[in-house]
């Protein structure tokens, strides 16, 4: 990836593959609807559900694209290419097909092939097992995402602040070692105390696993990238960063995969709809990296990480009560939109074309 090639590429030019996958996916979804029902109504319903799921995935994962771009800009071109090729295969087939099958296989104590047959022959039973597994998934994913968001803000080197009175305080407290871990553990204890019996224990265990996964990925990423740096300064951001992004994508995907069963119990229609959305997220990630959008709009990154924190809290709350996915998606999109608007205001007020990378004197909250 080079910045020079991106300057002449239009925004729509980045979405060529996404448009192609959309056309093929919607056609395949309609065909599945026709084969299942033999009616035009069934065809139209499957087509519509695929489209809605694609929009749901895009709205839930736009902040994922921004965070991916933030990490990708530090990676070597080789690992950028690997993430945007292998990574999308893992994201579409791994998280949208293999992951739900694995959950059902573990929950029902059956092998993956039996889980696949269950999805095809008894979709209602398959969907019930997936919904029953929602609590540990929400606890695990919510904890991982909360650590991602808090680690961004609890950083004493962070000098660009959007909501200044909050972020400056968090940057100051970042000198206290492990403060973000303590914050998460306190929340875990609070939410586990609000649940009864076995649910409380399940939430606590899944949250601890989510926390341990984040810490292990951070340690492994640091170890691998440090090893690469000793061999070559250009090796920054290798397999460790790749692994981090894959686990992050998995955490973002939990909500969409579980929420999709509210619209349909057909695993294959779900995979098509969410797969289409994942392609748009990939295209957005490439555009953000090549056009340097994060450098142009100084608060866009902040909006994404606030959205991540809110999503993590929503995942915790969903263990107590249902929250419609549309609220989750629109909430994150609204925060990112406000951060973009704040960035544009900052650029106009300071007479700059692109937001600078450092904190200006008198920088203040825009929201």
TORMAR-514817 format. One record per residue (C-alpha): x, y, z. Coordinates in Angstrom, 2 decimals. Example, Ala and Ser with C-alpha at 12.3 -4.5 7.8 and 13.67 -1.06 7.14 Angstrom:
residues 2
R / px / py / pz
R / 12.30 / -4.50 / 7.80
R / 13.67 / -1.06 / 7.14
***
This chain:
residues 367
R / px / py / pz
R / 0.00 / 0.00 / 0.00
R / 1.31 / 3.39 / -0.89
R / -0.11 / 6.79 / -0.24
R / 0.66 / 7.94 / -3.78
R / -1.62 / 5.39 / -5.43
R / -4.50 / 6.32 / -3.17
R / -4.52 / 10.00 / -4.11
R / -5.98 / 9.30 / -7.54
R / -8.40 / 6.60 / -6.41
R / -12.02 / 7.61 / -5.85
R / -13.93 / 6.63 / -2.72
R / -16.22 / 4.36 / -4.74
R / -13.15 / 2.74 / -6.26
R / -12.38 / 1.12 / -2.93
R / -15.72 / -0.67 / -2.85
R / -15.52 / -2.57 / -6.16
R / -15.08 / -5.98 / -4.54
R / -17.73 / -5.18 / -1.92
R / -20.26 / -4.31 / -4.65
R / -19.44 / -7.55 / -6.51
R / -19.83 / -9.65 / -3.35
R / -23.10 / -7.83 / -2.58
R / -24.57 / -8.73 / -5.97
R / -23.43 / -12.35 / -5.75
R / -24.47 / -12.71 / -2.11
R / -27.95 / -11.26 / -2.57
R / -28.49 / -13.47 / -5.62
R / -27.36 / -16.55 / -3.67
R / -29.55 / -15.59 / -0.71
R / -32.57 / -15.22 / -3.01
R / -31.80 / -18.63 / -4.53
R / -31.69 / -20.19 / -1.05
R / -35.06 / -18.61 / -0.29
R / -36.54 / -20.02 / -3.50
R / -35.12 / -23.51 / -2.88
R / -36.44 / -23.51 / 0.70
R / -39.99 / -22.32 / -0.09
R / -40.50 / -22.51 / -3.83
R / -42.32 / -19.18 / -3.73
R / -41.54 / -15.62 / -4.78
R / -42.42 / -14.52 / -1.25
R / -39.74 / -16.79 / 0.19
R / -37.26 / -15.53 / -2.38
R / -38.03 / -11.88 / -1.53
R / -37.86 / -12.55 / 2.22
R / -34.42 / -14.19 / 2.00
R / -33.18 / -11.37 / -0.25
R / -34.43 / -8.75 / 2.22
R / -32.95 / -10.50 / 5.28
R / -29.53 / -10.75 / 3.59
R / -29.66 / -7.00 / 2.86
R / -30.71 / -6.11 / 6.42
R / -27.98 / -8.31 / 7.92
R / -25.38 / -6.65 / 5.70
R / -26.48 / -3.20 / 6.91
R / -26.51 / -4.46 / 10.51
R / -22.94 / -5.74 / 10.18
R / -21.72 / -2.48 / 8.63
R / -23.34 / -0.35 / 11.35
R / -21.95 / -2.55 / 14.13
R / -18.46 / -2.78 / 12.63
R / -17.70 / 0.71 / 11.32
R / -15.72 / 1.41 / 14.47
R / -13.93 / -1.89 / 13.84
R / -12.73 / -0.55 / 10.48
R / -11.32 / 2.57 / 12.15
R / -9.49 / 0.55 / 14.82
R / -8.18 / -1.84 / 12.15
R / -6.87 / 1.12 / 10.15
R / -5.20 / 2.52 / 13.26
R / -3.31 / -0.75 / 13.76
R / -2.67 / -1.43 / 10.07
R / -0.87 / 1.87 / 9.52
R / 1.85 / 0.58 / 11.88
R / 2.21 / -2.75 / 10.06
R / 4.54 / -3.61 / 7.21
R / 3.02 / -3.75 / 3.70
R / 3.43 / -7.54 / 3.71
R / 1.38 / -7.99 / 6.89
R / -1.14 / -5.39 / 5.76
R / -1.70 / -7.48 / 2.63
R / -1.93 / -10.69 / 4.67
R / -4.54 / -9.22 / 7.00
R / -6.62 / -7.82 / 4.14
R / -6.55 / -11.20 / 2.30
R / -6.25 / -14.02 / 4.81
R / -7.86 / -11.88 / 7.49
R / -11.04 / -11.35 / 5.50
R / -11.26 / -15.10 / 4.78
R / -10.99 / -15.80 / 8.51
R / -13.51 / -13.04 / 9.25
R / -16.12 / -14.22 / 6.74
R / -15.77 / -18.01 / 6.95
R / -14.28 / -18.33 / 10.43
R / -16.46 / -15.96 / 12.43
R / -19.66 / -16.13 / 10.37
R / -19.74 / -19.91 / 9.76
R / -17.18 / -21.86 / 11.81
R / -17.68 / -19.84 / 15.02
R / -21.47 / -20.46 / 15.31
R / -20.92 / -24.12 / 14.46
R / -18.21 / -24.40 / 17.12
R / -20.50 / -22.85 / 19.76
R / -23.29 / -25.31 / 18.98
R / -20.86 / -28.25 / 18.86
R / -19.48 / -27.37 / 22.31
R / -22.85 / -26.50 / 23.86
R / -24.63 / -29.60 / 22.54
R / -21.60 / -31.95 / 22.86
R / -21.73 / -32.92 / 19.19
R / -19.11 / -32.84 / 16.45
R / -18.96 / -29.91 / 13.98
R / -20.42 / -32.02 / 11.15
R / -23.45 / -32.85 / 13.29
R / -23.73 / -29.16 / 14.16
R / -23.77 / -28.32 / 10.45
R / -26.49 / -30.90 / 9.81
R / -28.45 / -29.48 / 12.75
R / -28.20 / -25.99 / 11.23
R / -29.52 / -27.30 / 7.91
R / -32.21 / -29.70 / 9.15
R / -33.32 / -28.14 / 12.47
R / -32.59 / -24.41 / 12.33
R / -34.92 / -23.63 / 15.26
R / -33.00 / -25.97 / 17.56
R / -29.72 / -24.56 / 16.26
R / -30.89 / -20.99 / 16.94
R / -32.03 / -21.94 / 20.46
R / -28.59 / -23.32 / 21.33
R / -26.95 / -20.16 / 19.97
R / -29.22 / -17.93 / 22.05
R / -28.57 / -20.02 / 25.18
R / -24.84 / -19.40 / 24.66
R / -25.35 / -15.63 / 24.49
R / -24.45 / -14.88 / 28.12
R / -20.86 / -16.25 / 28.12
R / -20.26 / -14.83 / 24.63
R / -21.41 / -11.36 / 25.71
R / -19.29 / -11.52 / 28.88
R / -16.18 / -12.66 / 27.01
R / -16.54 / -10.23 / 24.09
R / -17.60 / -7.30 / 26.28
R / -14.55 / -7.72 / 28.52
R / -12.13 / -7.96 / 25.60
R / -13.59 / -4.88 / 23.89
R / -13.65 / -2.91 / 27.14
R / -9.93 / -3.58 / 27.60
R / -9.31 / -2.43 / 24.01
R / -11.14 / 0.86 / 24.63
R / -9.68 / 1.56 / 28.07
R / -6.13 / 0.81 / 26.93
R / -6.50 / 3.50 / 24.28
R / -7.60 / 6.17 / 26.77
R / -5.45 / 5.13 / 29.74
R / -2.27 / 6.16 / 27.95
R / -0.01 / 8.81 / 29.51
R / 1.56 / 9.52 / 26.10
R / -1.79 / 10.39 / 24.52
R / -1.82 / 14.16 / 23.88
R / -4.77 / 14.64 / 21.51
R / -8.04 / 14.81 / 23.43
R / -11.58 / 15.09 / 22.09
R / -13.66 / 15.18 / 25.30
R / -10.81 / 16.82 / 27.14
R / -11.95 / 16.74 / 30.77
R / -12.49 / 12.97 / 30.59
R / -9.49 / 12.02 / 28.46
R / -6.95 / 14.22 / 30.24
R / -7.96 / 12.69 / 33.57
R / -7.63 / 9.16 / 32.14
R / -4.22 / 10.01 / 30.68
R / -3.07 / 11.26 / 34.11
R / -4.30 / 8.12 / 35.90
R / -2.61 / 5.94 / 33.28
R / 0.59 / 6.17 / 35.32
R / -1.11 / 3.88 / 37.88
R / -0.11 / 0.41 / 36.72
R / -3.03 / -1.90 / 35.91
R / -5.75 / 0.70 / 36.48
R / -7.74 / -0.41 / 33.42
R / -7.66 / -4.03 / 34.62
R / -8.92 / -2.98 / 38.05
R / -11.71 / -0.94 / 36.43
R / -12.85 / -3.92 / 34.33
R / -12.72 / -6.33 / 37.27
R / -14.88 / -3.99 / 39.37
R / -17.48 / -3.87 / 36.58
R / -17.34 / -7.65 / 36.22
R / -18.03 / -8.08 / 39.94
R / -20.93 / -5.60 / 39.79
R / -22.63 / -7.27 / 36.83
R / -22.03 / -10.80 / 38.12
R / -23.70 / -9.79 / 41.41
R / -26.80 / -8.71 / 39.45
R / -27.16 / -12.21 / 37.95
R / -28.49 / -15.24 / 39.77
R / -26.93 / -18.61 / 40.53
R / -25.26 / -20.35 / 37.61
R / -25.58 / -17.30 / 35.35
R / -23.47 / -15.27 / 37.78
R / -20.72 / -17.91 / 37.79
R / -20.84 / -18.26 / 34.00
R / -20.57 / -14.48 / 33.52
R / -17.64 / -14.26 / 35.94
R / -15.70 / -17.11 / 34.31
R / -16.33 / -15.90 / 30.74
R / -15.26 / -12.36 / 31.67
R / -12.02 / -13.62 / 33.22
R / -11.32 / -15.60 / 30.05
R / -11.95 / -12.46 / 28.00
R / -9.52 / -10.49 / 30.17
R / -6.89 / -13.23 / 30.01
R / -7.27 / -13.47 / 26.23
R / -6.63 / -9.73 / 25.86
R / -3.57 / -9.87 / 28.12
R / -2.17 / -12.97 / 26.40
R / -2.65 / -11.45 / 22.95
R / -0.93 / -8.25 / 24.12
R / 1.99 / -10.20 / 25.59
R / 2.31 / -12.43 / 22.52
R / 2.03 / -9.48 / 20.14
R / 4.70 / -7.57 / 22.04
R / 7.00 / -10.59 / 22.19
R / 6.65 / -11.44 / 18.49
R / 6.99 / -7.86 / 17.28
R / 9.95 / -7.24 / 19.60
R / 11.64 / -10.33 / 18.20
R / 11.05 / -9.09 / 14.67
R / 12.47 / -5.67 / 15.49
R / 15.73 / -7.23 / 16.59
R / 16.03 / -8.79 / 13.12
R / 14.93 / -5.76 / 11.13
R / 13.59 / -2.32 / 11.95
R / 11.18 / -2.70 / 9.04
R / 9.58 / -5.76 / 10.60
R / 7.36 / -3.72 / 12.91
R / 3.78 / -4.90 / 13.15
R / 3.97 / -8.54 / 12.09
R / 2.18 / -11.66 / 13.28
R / 1.51 / -10.21 / 16.73
R / -0.48 / -7.31 / 15.30
R / -2.23 / -9.70 / 12.89
R / -3.31 / -11.92 / 15.79
R / -4.52 / -8.91 / 17.77
R / -6.70 / -7.74 / 14.87
R / -8.18 / -11.22 / 14.36
R / -9.22 / -11.52 / 18.01
R / -10.56 / -7.96 / 17.88
R / -12.64 / -8.79 / 14.80
R / -13.97 / -11.87 / 16.57
R / -15.07 / -9.76 / 19.54
R / -16.84 / -7.30 / 17.24
R / -18.55 / -10.18 / 15.45
R / -20.16 / -11.75 / 18.52
R / -23.00 / -9.24 / 18.70
R / -23.82 / -9.39 / 15.00
R / -23.78 / -13.20 / 14.82
R / -26.03 / -13.62 / 17.86
R / -28.33 / -10.76 / 16.84
R / -28.75 / -12.19 / 13.35
R / -30.77 / -15.10 / 14.76
R / -33.50 / -12.63 / 15.68
R / -34.13 / -12.23 / 11.94
R / -33.61 / -15.80 / 10.68
R / -32.55 / -19.22 / 11.91
R / -30.90 / -20.10 / 8.58
R / -27.13 / -20.24 / 9.18
R / -26.36 / -19.91 / 5.49
R / -28.44 / -16.75 / 4.99
R / -26.80 / -15.31 / 8.12
R / -23.34 / -16.10 / 6.74
R / -24.20 / -14.44 / 3.41
R / -25.62 / -11.28 / 4.97
R / -22.84 / -10.80 / 7.53
R / -20.21 / -11.76 / 4.93
R / -21.42 / -8.96 / 2.64
R / -21.12 / -6.52 / 5.54
R / -17.61 / -7.78 / 6.35
R / -16.50 / -6.96 / 2.79
R / -17.59 / -3.34 / 3.23
R / -15.69 / -3.16 / 6.52
R / -12.59 / -4.46 / 4.69
R / -13.03 / -1.83 / 1.95
R / -13.47 / 0.94 / 4.53
R / -10.31 / -0.23 / 6.31
R / -8.26 / -0.06 / 3.10
R / -9.62 / 3.39 / 2.28
R / -8.87 / 4.74 / 5.76
R / -5.28 / 3.47 / 5.59
R / -4.46 / 4.56 / 2.04
R / -6.11 / 7.96 / 2.24
R / -4.68 / 8.66 / 5.70
R / -8.15 / 9.60 / 6.92
R / -7.26 / 9.12 / 10.58
R / -4.54 / 11.76 / 10.28
R / -6.90 / 14.16 / 8.45
R / -9.67 / 13.93 / 11.06
R / -8.03 / 14.05 / 14.45
R / -11.04 / 12.96 / 16.55
R / -12.32 / 10.12 / 14.34
R / -10.25 / 7.56 / 16.22
R / -11.61 / 8.84 / 19.53
R / -15.18 / 8.36 / 18.35
R / -14.42 / 4.76 / 17.37
R / -12.93 / 3.90 / 20.75
R / -15.82 / 5.56 / 22.61
R / -18.12 / 3.42 / 20.45
R / -16.13 / 0.35 / 21.47
R / -16.53 / 1.19 / 25.16
R / -20.27 / 1.71 / 24.75
R / -20.58 / -1.57 / 22.81
R / -18.74 / -3.40 / 25.59
R / -21.12 / -1.99 / 28.23
R / -24.12 / -2.87 / 26.04
R / -22.85 / -6.45 / 25.79
R / -22.69 / -6.57 / 29.59
R / -26.20 / -5.11 / 29.91
R / -27.51 / -7.64 / 27.38
R / -26.79 / -10.36 / 29.92
R / -29.55 / -8.74 / 32.03
R / -32.00 / -7.54 / 29.38
R / -32.37 / -7.49 / 25.61
R / -31.17 / -4.40 / 23.73
R / -32.11 / -4.21 / 20.03
R / -29.13 / -4.42 / 17.68
R / -30.34 / -1.30 / 15.87
R / -29.65 / 0.74 / 19.02
R / -26.15 / -0.73 / 19.26
R / -25.38 / 0.04 / 15.63
R / -26.89 / 3.51 / 15.55
R / -25.22 / 4.49 / 18.83
R / -21.75 / 3.66 / 17.52
R / -22.42 / 5.30 / 14.16
R / -23.70 / 8.46 / 15.89
R / -20.55 / 8.76 / 18.02
R / -18.31 / 8.34 / 14.99
R / -20.39 / 10.90 / 13.08
R / -20.08 / 13.44 / 15.91
R / -16.33 / 12.87 / 16.13
R / -16.03 / 13.42 / 12.37
R / -18.05 / 16.65 / 12.63
R / -15.83 / 17.80 / 15.52
R / -12.73 / 17.06 / 13.45
R / -14.05 / 19.11 / 10.52
R / -14.87 / 22.00 / 12.88
R / -11.36 / 21.83 / 14.34
R / -9.78 / 21.94 / 10.88
R / -11.87 / 24.91 / 9.79
R / -11.31 / 26.83 / 13.01
R / -7.53 / 26.37 / 12.78
R / -7.35 / 26.93 / 9.03
R / -5.76 / 23.57 / 8.30
R / -6.54 / 21.10 / 5.57
R / -5.55 / 18.08 / 7.63
R / -5.65 / 17.74 / 11.40
R / -2.16 / 17.79 / 12.90
R / -0.86 / 14.86 / 14.86
R / -0.15 / 16.80 / 18.04
R / -2.20 / 18.63 / 20.64
R / -2.56 / 22.34 / 20.00
R / -2.53 / 24.81 / 22.87
R / -6.03 / 25.41 / 24.08
R / -7.37 / 22.25 / 22.49
R / -10.73 / 21.47 / 24.07
R / -13.70 / 19.15 / 23.88
R / -15.78 / 19.48 / 20.75
R / -18.79 / 17.47 / 21.86
***
